[in-house]
């Protein structure tokens, strides 16, 4: 009994020292209790496993992407969303090397997953199993000090009035970046704004097979979203159906264009509407089990 009390008090002190809002009940921070996924600061122990679906799952044994690597840098590290399955880290390492070899500039890695995946408190519905990553379309940034990366702004390359690209912001380097990202066999699909997909369709020559993986989706006017297929070591991972055959440059794409306008900027202080909590696989209960260390983990880099 004394050990149980001592462990509970330790966890409560740790959570209080973090200054995290929203923990109305101290019992939520007891070791062995589930808490909101964004409060978990370290990956769970054990082998890596992507569990469940991209928008309803979790990540066991996640790995932190180094904030700087060959050909890339992680943007907004303060959000603590630079974790993923090892397959995603391997993919980004390879993409960074190919981008550097092509002389395209430095790619900027946005959100991946939280340390243990799961639903995020703000932003994405997906990015829950460590196989999704946002890559900015900006290629103009130099390598920056890590303390200077949290307040950077994404820049839309889509003109919402004309439903065309902003030609002063779109370059052949961005075309090549997306093509390189799509040519890795581990990629399931890449989401871009429909206007960007249309430009890729118009600019691609006879080698069009990679275009089928480029899928139009709302937003995605300032970054593209790469999603990997379920890795072989994750039998509990739920794959999406394969993309349809063909290059996708047909009537389906045209049907997206009326909805291709970038979302209007939100007024400062306007909260995002609450997102319903998905039903997660039962295995995610074990991934979410908390310890004082799991709640208080420092940035590993």
Secondary structure in CASP SS format (residue, H / E / C, confidence):
PFRMAT SS
TARGET T0000
AUTHOR 0000-0000-0000
METHOD secondary structure of the structure
MODEL  1
X C 1.00
X H 1.00
X H 1.00
X H 1.00
X H 1.00
X H 1.00
X H 1.00
X H 1.00
X H 1.00
X H 1.00
X H 1.00
X H 1.00
X H 1.00
X H 1.00
X H 1.00
X H 1.00
X H 1.00
X H 1.00
X C 1.00
X C 1.00
X C 1.00
X C 1.00
X C 1.00
X C 1.00
X C 1.00
X H 1.00
X H 1.00
X H 1.00
X H 1.00
X C 1.00
X C 1.00
X C 1.00
X C 1.00
X C 1.00
X C 1.00
X C 1.00
X H 1.00
X H 1.00
X H 1.00
X C 1.00
X C 1.00
X C 1.00
X C 1.00
X C 1.00
X C 1.00
X C 1.00
X C 1.00
X C 1.00
X E 1.00
X E 1.00
X E 1.00
X E 1.00
X E 1.00
X C 1.00
X C 1.00
X E 1.00
X E 1.00
X E 1.00
X E 1.00
X E 1.00
X C 1.00
X C 1.00
X E 1.00
X E 1.00
X C 1.00
X C 1.00
X C 1.00
X E 1.00
X E 1.00
X C 1.00
X C 1.00
X E 1.00
X E 1.00
X E 1.00
X C 1.00
X C 1.00
X H 1.00
X H 1.00
X H 1.00
X C 1.00
X C 1.00
X C 1.00
X E 1.00
X E 1.00
X C 1.00
X H 1.00
X H 1.00
X H 1.00
X H 1.00
X H 1.00
X H 1.00
X H 1.00
X H 1.00
X H 1.00
X H 1.00
X H 1.00
X H 1.00
X H 1.00
X H 1.00
X H 1.00
X H 1.00
X C 1.00
X C 1.00
X C 1.00
X C 1.00
X C 1.00
X E 1.00
X E 1.00
X E 1.00
X C 1.00
X C 1.00
X C 1.00
X E 1.00
X C 1.00
X C 1.00
X C 1.00
X C 1.00
X C 1.00
X C 1.00
X C 1.00
X C 1.00
X C 1.00
X C 1.00
X C 1.00
X C 1.00
X C 1.00
X C 1.00
X C 1.00
X C 1.00
X C 1.00
X C 1.00
X E 1.00
X E 1.00
X E 1.00
X E 1.00
X E 1.00
X C 1.00
X C 1.00
X C 1.00
X C 1.00
X C 1.00
X C 1.00
X C 1.00
X C 1.00
X C 1.00
X H 1.00
X H 1.00
X H 1.00
X C 1.00
X C 1.00
X C 1.00
X C 1.00
X C 1.00
X C 1.00
X C 1.00
X C 1.00
X C 1.00
X E 1.00
X E 1.00
X C 1.00
X C 1.00
X C 1.00
X C 1.00
X E 1.00
X E 1.00
X C 1.00
X C 1.00
X C 1.00
X C 1.00
X C 1.00
X C 1.00
X H 1.00
X H 1.00
X H 1.00
X H 1.00
X H 1.00
X H 1.00
X H 1.00
X H 1.00
X H 1.00
X H 1.00
X H 1.00
X C 1.00
X C 1.00
X C 1.00
X C 1.00
X E 1.00
X E 1.00
X E 1.00
X E 1.00
X E 1.00
X E 1.00
X C 1.00
X H 1.00
X H 1.00
X H 1.00
X H 1.00
X H 1.00
X H 1.00
X H 1.00
X H 1.00
X H 1.00
X H 1.00
X C 1.00
X C 1.00
X C 1.00
X C 1.00
X C 1.00
X H 1.00
X H 1.00
X H 1.00
X H 1.00
X H 1.00
X E 1.00
X E 1.00
X E 1.00
X C 1.00
X C 1.00
X C 1.00
X C 1.00
X C 1.00
X C 1.00
X E 1.00
X E 1.00
X E 1.00
X E 1.00
X E 1.00
X E 1.00
X C 1.00
X C 1.00
X C 1.00
X C 1.00
X C 1.00
X C 1.00
X C 1.00
X C 1.00
X E 1.00
X C 1.00
X C 1.00
X C 1.00
X C 1.00
X C 1.00
X C 1.00
X C 1.00
X C 1.00
X C 1.00
X C 1.00
X C 1.00
X C 1.00
X C 1.00
X H 1.00
X H 1.00
X H 1.00
X H 1.00
X H 1.00
X H 1.00
X H 1.00
X H 1.00
X H 1.00
X C 1.00
X C 1.00
X C 1.00
X C 1.00
X C 1.00
X C 1.00
X C 1.00
X C 1.00
X C 1.00
X C 1.00
X C 1.00
X C 1.00
X C 1.00
X C 1.00
X C 1.00
X C 1.00
X C 1.00
X C 1.00
X C 1.00
X C 1.00
X C 1.00
X C 1.00
X C 1.00
X C 1.00
X H 1.00
X H 1.00
X H 1.00
X H 1.00
X H 1.00
X C 1.00
X C 1.00
X C 1.00
X H 1.00
X H 1.00
X H 1.00
X H 1.00
X H 1.00
X C 1.00
X C 1.00
X C 1.00
X C 1.00
X C 1.00
END
